[in-house]
Amino acid sequence: MKILISILIAVVLMAAQPVKAFEPDLQDIVQIGTAFVTNLTVHEYGHAIVGSSVGAEGISVSFMSKQKNNLFLGYTSTRKIDDNAYPSFALGGEVGANMSFEYALYRFRKQPSAYNKALLFFSGTDFLWYTVYTYYFNEDNPEADPNILHRETGISKDAILAAALSQSLLNGYRVVSGEDKVIPYFTFSKDSIGFHVKVPF
């Protein structure tokens, strides 16, 4: 399963990047790094914005933070939140990354720069690589979003991984096809979360 997912991520990356992109110059490396930081920031502030909208109090966002013996590139916490709203708070990072993907896709279609391509990749596969990393390499981390979603909702890890894989594949299809025939997105409220696919007609 790990090999299959790694291959799928590589295919999505290759589809979004022309062959020349594999010979990056310093400017490309800076743009790729900036895109990674952009997606990480949007992911964390997605938690904060969604948390605020479902009534969380005392929200704090930090980067390169060690929490409970785990190192996080980004970490968003809340002092007080209703138990029913906690899954929405955990999903907030993916809501943010999804918005980042939509922006990157719009910009990529106008100007396929190294930054826009990299932001497409990082935001379009955010949920997938985070879920794979959590379930296969960092399973003991109770604060990782996929573990929180599994624990708080009772949704199986396989179902969460399937949703993450579906989202990344559909995002990749939109990049390669240049069309928006299927659009994956998340919904949330104070007491529910959802993964959906919109089919415009």
Buried (B, 14 or more C-beta within 10 A) or exposed (E): EEEEBEEBBEEBBBBBBEEEBEEBEEEBEEBBEBBBBBBBBBBBBBBBBBBBBBBBEEBEBEEEBEEEEBEBEBBBBBEEBEEBBBBBBBBBBBBBBBBBBBBBBEBBEEEBBBBBBBBBBBBBBBBBBBBBBBBEEBEEBEBBBBBBBBEBBEBEBEBBBEBBBBBBBBBBBBBEEEEEEBBBBBEBEEEEBEBEEEEEE
